[in-house]
Amino acid sequence: MQKILPKNLISLANRLPTPLYAVGGSVRDFLANLPQPQTLDWDICAPMPAQEFAQLAQDAGFKVKSVYKNTGTVKLQDTDGVDYEFSSFRSDKYVRGEHTPSQIYFTNDISLDCRRRDFTCNAIYYDVKRNEYVDPLDGISAVKEKRLTTVAPADKVFGEDGLRLMRLARQTATLGFSPDTDCLLGAQKNSALICDISPERIYSELSAILLADQKYGVRKGHYEGLKILEKTGVLAHILPELALGKDMAQRPDYHKYDVLEHSFRAVLYAPPSVRLASLLHDVGKPYCTIRDGNAHNHPEEGARIAEEILTRLKAPKKTVNAVKTLVRLHMYDFNCQTGENKLRRFFVTHYSVLEDLLLLKQADFSACTDDLTKAPTVEKWQTLLEKMRLEKVPFTLKELAVSGTDLLTLGLPNHTLAQTLHELLLHVAVRPQDNEKQRLLRLAPKFCIRSL
């Protein structure tokens, strides 16, 4: 551990009258031999009041950014720009399910401090000055066994803080660790407490789960995290519309899995940029199947439901709109029967999402039967796109040979310009040879009349 500790932290530890400990993810990840990120924020703690620590750190050259007396927390930065969060040893008391402690008691007892944490693998302390581990709950064994075990009875740990239900799924996903039986049972018993957590925090944790394999390279981590949400019952509370797909069978000639498992596998096979859309791409199927007895309208209904879900979770508006559009379009030309000219116009109209739509279509195809070959629709579209690029088809208004200013010289009304330009763009998608200024100016009045 000494090899990766910042020299400023070691220097600070040697100046303090009490031991200074590194704790949490940095210690766990080092013991697990997980890759260390280039920029590492350090969690540190000591049996010392926050104000006293802040003064000593400042005297040692650290920049103290903030001091929170009520929680015993200090945020600071050393002269090399490394960030730290210090916490005084404490014991927390919670109102059932709420993320913020209702009462905090400061202590000098490390065995009480470790019990306020979530999992034993996160309750391993490293004494910076003495260069030794302090492990009151045998967290080192949990790390070696890649096991998630709660620091106290699981019913108590999850009952204290509903956010730990999401953290369980995220740490399973990012670390490649597995919850033990008691941990899973405790989470299942308390799954409804996730409803006490703010939508923003749930969305943040869900986003981290969807990208979990990227942090340490844990293969299938994002998929395993979703499975934990399902096993613990948390999914049914945060995404009930999606959870309805469990055990909902699909046509066996196309699908190997039920609707929910298919959605999870679409996430498994999707690149990071479209994993949220992959998770929700078939969210309209349960609704349509229950309402209509079939899933024919699931793209349209799914787009509406996806928007409702992401709005409820306070997702960024840009993300909401992107996912909604991808869900609505994900079945377009699924049977490869759409004609070339219609496809050309479709590509131009939806060019801003076309790359992500291709990625989603491939993930959807692979998730049906775990077939990693290129999806027929993707192959067809990519072939046509390459042909269009060779023909120098303009995909955006910027590439069109005329502008709104050019159309004004023809005396076209202002309110028709945007639609006329779009109609011209669709025209040259099919007839790229017409993307020449004088030709388009001759054509513009005709398209203006169409747009009136």
C-alpha positions as CSV (number, residue, x, y, z in Angstrom):
1,M,0.0,0.0,0.0
2,Q,2.9,2.4,0.8
3,K,3.9,2.2,-2.9
4,I,0.6,3.8,-4.1
5,L,0.0,6.2,-1.2
6,P,0.6,9.9,-2.1
7,K,3.8,11.2,-0.4
8,N,1.8,14.1,1.0
9,L,-0.6,11.7,2.8
10,I,2.3,9.8,4.4
11,S,3.9,13.1,5.5
12,L,0.6,14.3,7.0
13,A,0.1,10.9,8.9
14,N,3.5,11.3,10.5
15,R,2.5,14.7,11.9
16,L,-0.7,13.7,13.5
17,P,-1.0,12.7,17.2
18,T,-3.4,9.8,16.3
19,P,-3.2,7.1,13.6
20,L,-4.4,8.2,10.2
21,Y,-6.1,5.5,8.1
22,A,-6.9,5.0,4.4
23,V,-10.2,3.2,4.2
24,G,-12.8,2.1,1.7
25,G,-12.4,1.6,-2.0
26,S,-8.7,2.4,-2.3
27,V,-7.7,-0.2,0.2
28,R,-10.2,-2.8,-1.1
29,D,-9.1,-2.4,-4.7
30,F,-5.4,-2.6,-3.8
31,L,-6.0,-5.9,-2.0
32,A,-8.1,-7.2,-4.8
33,N,-5.4,-6.3,-7.3
34,L,-7.8,-4.2,-9.3
35,P,-6.4,-1.6,-11.7
36,Q,-5.8,1.7,-9.9
37,P,-7.3,4.7,-11.8
38,Q,-4.9,7.5,-12.7
39,T,-6.8,10.0,-10.6
40,L,-7.7,8.4,-7.2
41,D,-9.7,10.2,-4.5
42,W,-8.7,9.0,-1.1
43,D,-11.1,8.3,1.8
44,I,-9.2,8.7,5.1
45,C,-10.2,8.7,8.7
46,A,-8.9,9.1,12.2
47,P,-10.2,9.3,15.8
48,M,-9.9,13.1,15.7
49,P,-12.4,15.9,15.5
50,A,-12.9,17.4,12.0
51,Q,-11.8,20.9,13.0
52,E,-8.6,19.7,14.7
53,F,-7.7,17.6,11.7
54,A,-8.5,20.4,9.3
55,Q,-6.1,22.8,11.1
56,L,-3.3,20.2,11.2
57,A,-3.8,19.4,7.5
58,Q,-3.7,23.1,6.6
59,D,-0.5,23.6,8.7
60,A,1.0,20.7,6.6
61,G,0.3,22.6,3.3
62,F,-3.1,21.0,2.4
63,K,-5.9,23.1,1.0
64,V,-9.0,22.7,3.1
65,K,-12.0,23.0,0.9
66,S,-14.8,22.5,3.4
67,V,-15.4,21.3,6.9
68,Y,-18.7,19.8,8.0
69,K,-18.8,19.7,11.8
70,N,-22.1,17.8,12.1
71,T,-20.8,14.8,10.1
72,G,-17.1,15.1,11.0
73,T,-16.1,15.4,7.4
74,V,-13.4,17.4,5.8
75,K,-12.7,17.8,2.1
76,L,-9.2,18.8,1.2
77,Q,-6.5,18.7,-1.5
78,D,-2.8,18.4,-1.3
79,T,-0.2,20.4,-3.2
80,D,-0.1,17.8,-6.0
81,G,-3.9,18.2,-6.7
82,V,-4.9,14.9,-5.1
83,D,-8.3,15.0,-3.4
84,Y,-9.2,13.5,0.0
85,E,-12.3,13.1,2.1
86,F,-11.6,12.8,5.8
87,S,-14.1,11.5,8.3
88,S,-13.9,11.4,12.1
89,F,-14.5,8.0,13.7
90,R,-18.2,7.9,14.3
91,S,-21.3,5.7,14.7
92,D,-24.5,6.5,12.8
93,K,-28.1,6.0,13.7
94,Y,-30.7,6.0,10.9
95,V,-34.4,6.4,10.4
96,R,-35.3,3.2,8.6
97,G,-34.5,3.5,4.9
98,E,-33.3,7.0,4.8
99,H,-29.9,7.7,3.3
100,T,-28.9,10.4,5.7
101,P,-28.2,9.5,9.3
102,S,-30.6,10.9,11.8
103,Q,-28.0,11.0,14.6
104,I,-24.2,10.9,14.6
105,Y,-22.0,9.9,17.6
106,F,-18.3,10.5,17.5
107,T,-16.0,7.9,18.9
108,N,-12.4,6.8,19.3
109,D,-13.4,3.1,18.7
110,I,-12.5,1.8,15.3
111,S,-14.8,-1.2,15.8
112,L,-17.8,1.2,16.0
113,D,-16.6,3.2,13.0
114,C,-16.4,0.1,10.8
115,R,-19.9,-1.0,11.7
116,R,-21.4,2.1,10.1
117,R,-20.2,1.1,6.7
118,D,-21.9,-1.3,4.2
119,F,-19.8,-4.3,3.3
120,T,-16.8,-5.8,5.1
121,C,-14.6,-5.4,2.0
122,N,-15.1,-1.7,2.5
123,A,-14.3,-1.7,6.2
124,I,-10.6,-2.5,5.9
125,Y,-8.3,0.2,7.4
126,Y,-4.7,0.9,6.5
127,D,-2.6,2.6,9.1
128,V,-0.5,5.0,7.0
129,K,2.1,5.7,9.7
130,R,2.5,2.1,10.9
131,N,2.2,0.5,7.4
132,E,-0.2,-2.2,8.5
133,Y,-3.8,-3.2,8.0
134,V,-6.5,-3.1,10.7
135,D,-9.3,-5.4,9.8
136,P,-12.0,-5.7,12.6
137,L,-14.5,-7.6,10.4
138,D,-12.2,-9.9,8.4
139,G,-12.8,-7.9,5.2
140,I,-9.5,-9.1,3.8
141,S,-11.0,-12.6,3.5
142,A,-14.1,-11.2,1.8
143,V,-11.8,-9.5,-0.8
144,K,-9.8,-12.7,-1.4
145,E,-13.0,-14.7,-1.8
146,K,-14.6,-11.9,-3.9
147,R,-17.6,-11.9,-1.5
148,L,-19.9,-9.1,-0.4
149,T,-20.9,-9.6,3.2
150,T,-22.6,-6.9,5.3
151,V,-20.8,-5.3,8.3
152,A,-23.8,-6.2,10.5
153,P,-26.9,-8.4,10.0
154,A,-28.0,-7.7,6.5
155,D,-31.6,-6.8,7.6
156,K,-30.1,-4.0,9.7
157,V,-27.6,-2.7,7.1
158,F,-30.2,-2.4,4.3
159,G,-32.9,-1.3,6.6
160,E,-30.7,1.6,7.7
161,D,-30.1,3.0,4.2
162,G,-32.1,2.2,1.1
163,L,-29.4,3.4,-1.2
164,R,-27.3,0.4,-0.1
165,L,-29.7,-1.7,-2.3
166,M,-28.3,0.1,-5.4
167,R,-24.8,0.0,-4.1
168,L,-25.0,-3.8,-3.7
169,A,-25.8,-4.1,-7.4
170,R,-23.2,-1.6,-8.4
171,Q,-20.4,-3.2,-6.4
172,T,-21.3,-6.6,-7.6
173,A,-21.1,-5.2,-11.1
174,T,-17.9,-3.1,-10.8
175,L,-15.9,-5.5,-8.6
176,G,-17.0,-8.9,-9.9
177,F,-17.8,-9.8,-6.3
178,S,-20.8,-12.0,-5.3
179,P,-23.2,-11.3,-2.4
180,D,-23.5,-14.0,0.1
181,T,-26.9,-15.6,0.9
182,D,-27.6,-13.5,4.0
183,C,-26.7,-10.3,2.0
184,L,-29.2,-11.2,-0.8
185,L,-31.9,-12.2,1.7
186,G,-31.5,-8.9,3.6
187,A,-31.7,-6.9,0.4
188,Q,-34.8,-8.8,-0.7
189,K,-36.5,-8.2,2.6
190,N,-35.8,-4.5,2.4
191,S,-36.2,-3.9,-1.3
192,A,-39.2,-1.5,-0.9
193,L,-36.9,0.9,0.9
194,I,-35.4,2.0,-2.4
195,C,-38.6,4.0,-2.8
196,D,-37.3,6.3,0.0
197,I,-34.3,7.3,-2.1
198,S,-34.3,10.3,-4.4
199,P,-34.8,9.6,-8.1
200,E,-31.6,11.4,-8.9
201,R,-29.6,9.1,-6.7
202,I,-31.3,6.0,-8.2
203,Y,-30.6,7.3,-11.7
204,S,-27.0,7.9,-10.9
205,E,-26.5,4.4,-9.5
206,L,-28.3,2.8,-12.4
207,S,-26.1,4.7,-14.8
208,A,-23.0,3.5,-13.0
209,I,-24.3,-0.1,-13.2
210,L,-24.8,0.1,-16.9
211,L,-21.2,1.2,-17.3
212,A,-19.8,-1.1,-14.6
213,D,-17.6,-3.2,-16.8
214,Q,-15.7,-0.1,-17.9
215,K,-14.3,0.7,-14.5
216,Y,-12.1,-2.4,-13.8
217,G,-12.7,-4.4,-16.9
218,V,-15.0,-6.9,-15.2
219,R,-16.5,-8.9,-18.1
220,K,-20.4,-8.9,-18.0
221,G,-20.3,-6.7,-14.9
222,H,-23.1,-4.5,-16.2
223,Y,-25.3,-7.5,-16.9
224,E,-24.6,-9.1,-13.5
225,G,-25.5,-5.8,-11.8
226,L,-28.9,-5.8,-13.5
227,K,-29.5,-9.4,-12.4
228,I,-28.9,-8.4,-8.8
229,L,-31.5,-5.7,-9.1
230,E,-33.9,-8.3,-10.3
231,K,-33.0,-10.9,-7.7
232,T,-33.3,-8.5,-4.8
233,G,-36.7,-7.2,-6.1
234,V,-35.3,-3.6,-6.4
235,L,-36.0,-3.6,-10.1
236,A,-39.7,-4.0,-9.6
237,H,-39.7,-0.8,-7.6
238,I,-37.5,1.4,-9.7
239,L,-38.5,0.1,-13.2
240,P,-41.8,-1.7,-12.7
241,E,-42.7,-1.3,-16.3
242,L,-39.6,-3.3,-17.3
243,A,-39.9,-5.9,-14.5
244,L,-43.3,-6.9,-15.9
245,G,-41.4,-8.6,-18.7
246,K,-40.2,-11.4,-16.4
247,D,-41.5,-14.8,-17.5
248,M,-43.3,-13.1,-20.5
249,A,-42.5,-15.5,-23.3
250,Q,-41.7,-14.5,-26.8
251,R,-41.9,-16.2,-30.2
252,P,-39.5,-19.1,-29.9
253,D,-38.6,-18.9,-33.6
254,Y,-37.1,-15.5,-32.9
255,H,-36.4,-15.4,-29.2
256,K,-34.6,-17.6,-26.7
257,Y,-35.5,-15.6,-23.6
258,D,-38.4,-13.8,-22.0
259,V,-38.8,-10.1,-22.4
260,L,-36.9,-9.1,-19.3
261,E,-33.9,-11.4,-19.9
262,H,-33.8,-10.3,-23.5
263,S,-33.6,-6.7,-22.4
264,F,-30.8,-7.5,-20.0
265,R,-28.9,-9.4,-22.8
266,A,-29.4,-6.4,-25.1
267,V,-27.5,-4.4,-22.5
268,L,-24.9,-7.1,-22.3
269,Y,-24.1,-6.9,-26.0
270,A,-24.5,-3.1,-26.3
271,P,-21.6,-0.7,-26.3
272,P,-21.8,1.9,-23.5
273,S,-23.4,4.7,-25.6
274,V,-26.7,2.8,-26.1
275,R,-27.0,0.6,-23.0
276,L,-29.8,2.7,-21.4
277,A,-31.7,2.6,-24.7
278,S,-31.0,-1.2,-24.9
279,L,-32.4,-1.7,-21.4
280,L,-35.6,0.1,-22.3
281,H,-36.0,-0.8,-26.0
282,D,-38.7,-3.4,-25.4
283,V,-40.3,-1.7,-22.3
284,G,-43.5,-1.4,-24.3
285,K,-43.9,-5.1,-24.8
286,P,-45.4,-6.0,-21.5
287,Y,-47.8,-3.1,-21.7
288,C,-48.9,-4.0,-25.2
289,T,-49.1,-7.7,-24.5
290,I,-51.3,-7.1,-21.5
291,R,-53.5,-4.5,-23.3
292,D,-53.7,-6.0,-26.8
293,G,-52.6,-9.6,-26.5
294,N,-49.7,-8.9,-28.8
295,A,-46.7,-6.6,-29.0
296,H,-47.3,-5.0,-32.4
297,N,-47.3,-1.4,-31.2
298,H,-44.5,-1.8,-28.6
299,P,-42.0,0.7,-30.2
300,E,-44.5,3.6,-30.1
301,E,-45.8,2.7,-26.6
302,G,-42.2,1.9,-25.5
303,A,-41.0,5.4,-26.5
304,R,-43.8,6.9,-24.4
305,I,-43.1,4.7,-21.4
306,A,-39.3,5.2,-21.6
307,E,-39.9,8.9,-21.6
308,E,-42.1,8.6,-18.5
309,I,-39.5,6.4,-16.7
310,L,-36.6,8.7,-17.4
311,T,-38.5,11.8,-16.5
312,R,-39.5,10.2,-13.3
313,L,-35.8,9.4,-12.6
314,K,-34.9,13.0,-13.4
315,A,-32.6,12.0,-16.2
316,P,-31.1,14.8,-18.4
317,K,-33.6,16.0,-21.0
318,K,-31.1,15.3,-23.8
319,T,-30.9,11.7,-22.6
320,V,-34.6,11.3,-22.3
321,N,-35.1,12.5,-25.9
322,A,-32.3,10.4,-27.3
323,V,-33.6,7.2,-25.6
324,K,-37.2,7.9,-26.6
325,T,-36.2,8.3,-30.2
326,L,-34.1,5.1,-30.3
327,V,-36.9,3.1,-28.7
328,R,-39.4,4.4,-31.2
329,L,-37.2,3.5,-34.2
330,H,-35.6,0.3,-33.1
331,M,-37.9,-2.0,-35.1
332,Y,-37.8,0.0,-38.3
333,D,-37.0,-2.3,-41.3
334,F,-36.7,-5.2,-39.0
335,N,-37.6,-7.6,-41.8
336,C,-35.3,-5.9,-44.4
337,Q,-38.3,-5.2,-46.7
338,T,-38.1,-1.4,-46.7
339,G,-37.3,0.0,-50.2
340,E,-34.0,1.8,-50.9
341,N,-35.4,5.2,-51.6
342,K,-37.5,5.2,-48.5
343,L,-34.5,4.1,-46.5
344,R,-32.4,6.9,-48.0
345,R,-34.9,9.4,-46.8
346,F,-35.1,7.8,-43.4
347,F,-31.3,7.9,-43.0
348,V,-31.2,11.6,-43.7
349,T,-34.2,12.4,-41.5
350,H,-32.7,10.5,-38.5
351,Y,-29.0,11.0,-39.3
352,S,-28.3,12.4,-35.8
353,V,-29.2,9.1,-34.1
354,L,-28.4,6.7,-37.0
355,E,-25.1,5.5,-35.5
356,D,-26.7,4.7,-32.2
357,L,-29.7,3.1,-33.9
358,L,-27.4,0.7,-35.7
359,L,-25.7,-0.2,-32.4
360,L,-29.1,-0.7,-30.7
361,K,-30.3,-2.9,-33.6
362,Q,-27.2,-5.1,-33.4
363,A,-27.6,-5.4,-29.6
364,D,-31.2,-6.3,-30.0
365,F,-30.4,-8.9,-32.6
366,S,-27.6,-10.5,-30.6
367,A,-29.8,-10.6,-27.5
368,C,-32.5,-12.8,-29.2
369,T,-30.4,-15.9,-29.4
370,D,-26.9,-14.8,-28.3
371,D,-26.0,-14.6,-32.0
372,L,-22.9,-12.3,-32.4
373,T,-22.9,-12.3,-36.2
374,K,-23.9,-9.1,-37.9
375,A,-27.6,-8.4,-37.9
376,P,-29.2,-8.6,-41.4
377,T,-30.7,-5.1,-41.0
378,V,-27.4,-3.7,-39.9
379,E,-25.6,-5.3,-42.8
380,K,-28.2,-3.9,-45.3
381,W,-28.1,-0.4,-43.8
382,Q,-24.3,-0.2,-43.7
383,T,-24.0,-1.3,-47.3
384,L,-26.5,1.4,-48.4
385,L,-24.9,4.0,-46.2
386,E,-21.5,3.3,-47.8
387,K,-23.1,3.6,-51.3
388,M,-24.6,6.9,-50.3
389,R,-21.3,8.3,-49.0
390,L,-19.6,7.3,-52.3
391,E,-22.3,9.2,-54.1
392,K,-21.6,12.2,-51.8
393,V,-25.1,12.3,-50.5
394,P,-25.6,15.2,-48.1
395,F,-26.8,13.9,-44.8
396,T,-27.2,17.3,-43.1
397,L,-28.4,20.8,-44.1
398,K,-24.8,22.0,-43.7
399,E,-23.9,19.7,-46.6
400,L,-26.8,20.9,-48.8
401,A,-25.7,23.1,-51.7
402,V,-28.2,25.8,-50.8
403,S,-29.0,27.6,-47.5
404,G,-32.0,29.6,-46.1
405,T,-30.3,32.8,-47.3
406,D,-30.2,31.5,-50.8
407,L,-33.9,30.6,-50.7
408,L,-34.7,34.1,-49.5
409,T,-33.3,35.5,-52.7
410,L,-36.1,33.6,-54.5
411,G,-38.7,35.5,-52.5
412,L,-39.8,32.4,-50.5
413,P,-41.7,33.2,-47.3
414,N,-39.7,33.0,-44.1
415,H,-42.0,30.5,-42.5
416,T,-41.5,28.0,-45.3
417,L,-37.7,28.0,-45.4
418,A,-37.0,25.2,-42.8
419,Q,-39.5,22.8,-44.4
420,T,-38.3,23.6,-47.9
421,L,-34.7,22.9,-47.0
422,H,-35.7,19.6,-45.4
423,E,-37.7,18.6,-48.6
424,L,-34.6,19.4,-50.7
425,L,-32.4,17.3,-48.4
426,L,-34.8,14.4,-48.8
427,H,-34.8,14.9,-52.6
428,V,-31.0,14.8,-52.9
429,A,-30.9,11.8,-50.6
430,V,-32.5,9.9,-53.6
431,R,-31.0,12.0,-56.4
432,P,-27.6,13.1,-55.1
433,Q,-26.6,14.5,-58.5
434,D,-29.1,17.3,-57.9
435,N,-27.1,18.7,-54.9
436,E,-25.9,21.6,-57.0
437,K,-26.9,25.2,-56.1
438,Q,-28.6,26.2,-59.3
439,R,-30.5,23.0,-59.7
440,L,-31.8,23.2,-56.1
441,L,-32.8,26.9,-56.6
442,R,-34.9,25.8,-59.6
443,L,-36.5,23.0,-57.5
444,A,-37.1,25.1,-54.4
445,P,-40.3,26.8,-55.4
446,K,-41.9,23.4,-56.1
447,F,-40.9,22.1,-52.7
448,C,-42.0,25.3,-51.0
449,I,-45.5,24.8,-52.4
450,R,-45.5,21.3,-51.0
451,S,-44.6,22.6,-47.6
452,L,-47.4,25.2,-47.4
